[in-house]
Structure formats: structure tokens, C-alpha cells
Amino acid sequence: MNIFVLLKRTFDTEEKISVANGKIEDDSAEYIINPYDEYAVEEAIKIRDEHGGEVTVVTIGEEDAEKQLRTALAMGADQAVLINTEDDLEEGDQFTTVKILEAFFADRDVDLILGGNVAIDEASGQVGPRLAERLDMPCVTTITKIEIDGTTVTIDRDVEGDVEKVETSLPLLVTCQQGLNEPRYPSLPGIMKAKKKPLEELELDDLDLEEDDVEPKTKTTEIFLPPEKQAGKVLEGETADQVKELVSLLKTEAKVL
Amino acid sequence: MSKKVLVIGEAREGSLRNVTFEAIAAGNIVSDGGEVVGVLCGAGDLSSMAQEMVYYGASRVITVANEELKTYTSDGYGQAIYQVIKDESPEGIIMGHTAIGKDVTPKLASRLESGLVSDATEVVVEDGNIVFTRPIYSGKAFEKKEITDGLVFATIRPNNIPALTRDDSLAGEVTEKEVEITNIRTIIKDVIKKSSEGVDLSEAKVIVAGGRGVKSSEGFEPLQELADTLNGTVGASRGACDAGYCDYSLQIGQTGKVVTPDLYIACGISGAIQHLAGMSNSKVIVAINKDPEANIFNVADYGIVGDLFDVVPKLIEEVKQMKVNA
């Protein structure tokens, strides 16, 4: 089975965010594989181990993203592709990303594509379903379980807390939700092996794309931080009195009751 | 410049979700004096819900009823909405950022080769440009975003853009559209209801959330009772989910749901940065925690230092008492 994983390099969830010159400060930031994409990597490896085939991890980004690709290889993916846009693109949006991925997948034999249901940085959640549409594949978002039998696929998906049981077929694109699996940590032998696994680097040219083809449809005009939350009132006295005061404050001061 | 804007409504268990009315309000801003056309897909008689969309500010409403649209599938709804878009040639489309909105809008935008601003919390017209505000890094920062080319397409986060006041003197035409739906590639075999009473965390006005301090799944019972008393719903921190006290679908945080209720009551939650990212934009936050140094107190409007199993039952009684007196 030809399994592909769409991976994004994101800020570590521990990172505090600061803004300088209208941009998110990224000088000293730690990066990770987007946590939802990590579920996708883990599931891809499990599916390959059960059904055979190869797992290819694909990312769009700059040279630095090689580190996250190597981590995915160390977890057990077979090969990785970095579509390096450093020299070609100043800006992009989900339209841009999907144009590039569409070109990448154009002449590839695909059975299954897995991605995260959302990236924790820009959080658009668009790339998976957008790509499925371009590739004319069925798409199931926010999956928490997947079983493959021949070309028949049965899936559990999270729909605002309810579980939807879905039946569909390969080729297919899915986006992964928390609860799908517990991603493994790369083992030491895994890390050693990963260094020798193939990592291909492509540029827009290699995909027969011009800068104009991938011009974004949206632009960010400003980035700002939410107003600093003032630490509030810690109530005092006996519990019963605190509770009375709280209800009264919620009613008269905060006006939420 | 005035625009024609489609607003895709959404029903849940036979009635419109509140976010539909909020989307109409957003549609009114984007249309800038133009026409706001409601669209409602489903099965059976949709006319009374369509009428309700008119009362909340839609100029007119198109209903698409088809047995294939009884339950949501991305192929079914995608085809139905796409056919309405082709008929109407709108300059804007607005929908709620709900499970359905998140699933269907990227596919439509991709097919239309348009931009899409997801999860907007505000929309304004500035110097003739339509400017959306949306959270990034799970609410640790915000960005302003504009569509530079073509269709103004956006989903809006529930609970953020106020709906217009219902006015049943408003009149608007409701028309039915027939669509052909073919080739549904994902079949819904079953839906297992886990959410307690149909209020999704993202739309809840009141959330009572538990963390590791709740200690067990039984420990969530008083939280559920408090939530019921306040007509709210229960959420959880990652700690509580990882410990197996509750389902991951309840998780609030950087991984998990991002919520903005009117009232958020955090019980036994320490306040890790990932959790704060998911809830710190709530309008009013109450923290109940044994540890006076807990990080959660830094974002709370009101704090009670104490054992949640002592505080929560008292709080339930006090709220009930308040309701009796009211």
C-alpha cells in the first residue's frame, strides 16, 4: 500500500508567543511535528506494518523542517520529501499549500493519505479536505479509528463529541483527531536508521509550478496578542461564604448568571 | 461595496443552531447593504427553520430538501451547496465553524479555487475592505486576514459574533431548490451519541471543566450536576483525559477544543499553558483549586482556594437557591 503523510513543523505547544515587527517572534522557538500530524505518522506506520507497503512523509517548508522529517523517519516512516519553498515563496496560504501538494501527487500512485485535522499554529484545518477535493478522493475528517479490509475502510470519526461510524473505500484521504492512537517515541536504533533513509528535496520547479500558480488568495495584515488577562479576585473566608460571594459576583458584577 | 452573500445554515436535532443566526449577522456585515441569502440543506419540511432565518436577518432563504441530505456527508452537502452557489453566483459565503462547516467549506473553496478564512471571531469593514480577525496558536495570538482575490469566504467561530435581534415582522421569500445528489462515497453507518444533551462545547454558554484534581470518572458527577444546574456542559483538561477520567472528546486546550463560553468554571485544573490556550479567551473564568499557587488563578476572574469536592456541591446549592429566589 502506498501511504502518504502530510506533515507540518510547528511551534512546541509549550512556547509562549510574542510579536515583534508585526510577526510572531520565532528566533528561540522550539519546533515539533504538529501533534495531530504525529497521530497521522503513527497510524500510517501501524497500517503499513499490518498491510505492507511504504510510508512517505511529505512536508512543505524550509531546510529546517528536515529535523521533523527525520523524527518521522525515526518513528518508522520509510522515506521523506521536503518541498522546499524557501527561495520561491514569500507568502502562502492554504490555497498555495494545496496547489503544491496537488502537483506533487499528480503522477503518484496513492492508496491512502493521512494528515492532522488541524495544525496548532494557523489552525485552518483546510489542507486535508481541500487536497482531497483536488485529487477527487473521498475524505473523512477527525478520525479516531480506522480499519482497512481490502479496499473497504471503516472509520470512527469524532463529530463534536459523538462518534460517527463511516464506511468508505480506498484511495482515501483522512485527517486525524486526538484519541486515534498514542504516537511512539523514536527508538535509538530508529534514530540511527533514520539517518540513512531517503529524504528527497524538491522545489517548485521540480513540480512544474511557477510562483504565479500558487499565489495566495488571502493575506494577513496584522498579528497581535490578546489583551493581557488581569489576575482576578481570590475570595476569602469560609467555603460557604466564598461560594455565596462568588454566586453574587457572577450575578451582579460579571452578569453571567 | 455591497455584496450578495450566502449564509449556510445548520440544523441540529430539528432546530437551527445558534451559530446560524451569528453567521447571518456576519453575512450582513460582509454584504455591506447587499443581499443576504440563507441556504438550508436537509430532508423533509425545512420551511419553518427557513422562516426563522428570515426573522434573524436573511433577505431570503433557499431550502434544499433531499432524502440524501438527511444526515450530513461531505459529498452530499458539498454537491447541494455547490449547486446553489452556481445558481446564485454570490460574492461572499459565510458558515459556522462547526464540525460540518470545518468539513464542507474547505472542499467547496478548493472546488471554487477560492480563499477561505476559517474560524473568524470578528468581521468588520475597514476602508471598504472586509477584515476578519481569527485566533492563531490556539488563541495565544490573533491575526487580521483579508481575502485578496475573489470570493469572500469564511467560517465563524460560535459564540463570538452577536446574532441580530429576532424580529418576526421581517419578511423574506423562502424558495425550494431541487438538487441531484449522486455518488456519496462515505456512508454513515451509525452515530453513537456521547454528547450529553446536544450542546457542543464550542457553542456552550457555560462550561464546567475538570482536571486531574477530579481524581476519577465518578469525580466528574458533581461537575456534571453543576453544569446541568447552569444549563451548561462539561469539559476537561488533558490531564483528566490522559488519566482516563473522561473521553478525549471533552478535552479543552491546544490539542482538543478551543472554547469561548460566557462562563468557564475550572475545577481541579492546574492551568498548563496548553490548557490556557484553549480557554483563556472565555468571558468570565472561575477557578477552584486546592493549590493557591496554581497557574489557573493567573487567568481567573474569580478564584476559590479549596477542595472542589467541598466547593462544588455548595456551589450547586447556592445556584439552585438563587434560581428559587429569582
Interface residues (C-beta under 8 A of the other chain):
Chain A: F11 T13 E14 E15 K16 I17 V19 I24 P35 Y36 D93 Q94 F95 V98 I120 D121 E122 A123 S124 G125 Q126 V127 G128 P129 R130 L131 A132 E133 R134 P138 C139 V140 T141 T142 T144 T154 D158 V159 E160 G161 D162 V163 E164 K165 V166 E167 T168 S169 Q178 G179 E215 P216 K217 T218 K219 T220 T221 E222 I223 F224 L225 P226 K229 A231 G232 K233 V234 L235 T239 A240 Q242 V243 K244 L246 V247 L249 L250 K251 A254 V256 L257
Chain B: S74 D75 T98 A99 K102 D103 V104 T105 P106 K107 A109 S110 R111 E113 S114 G115 L116 V117 S118 D119 V131 P135 I136 Y137 S138 G139 K140 A141 F142 E143 K144 K145 E146 I147 T148 D149 G150 R185 T186 I187 I188 K189 D190 V191 I192 K193 K194 S195 D200 L201 S202 V206 L230 D247 Y248 S249 L250 Q251 Q254 T255 G256 D262 L263 I273 Q274 A277 S280 N281 K283 V284 I285 V286 P292 F297 N298 V299 A300 D301 Y302 G303 I304 V305 G306 D310 V311 K314 L315 E318 V319 M322
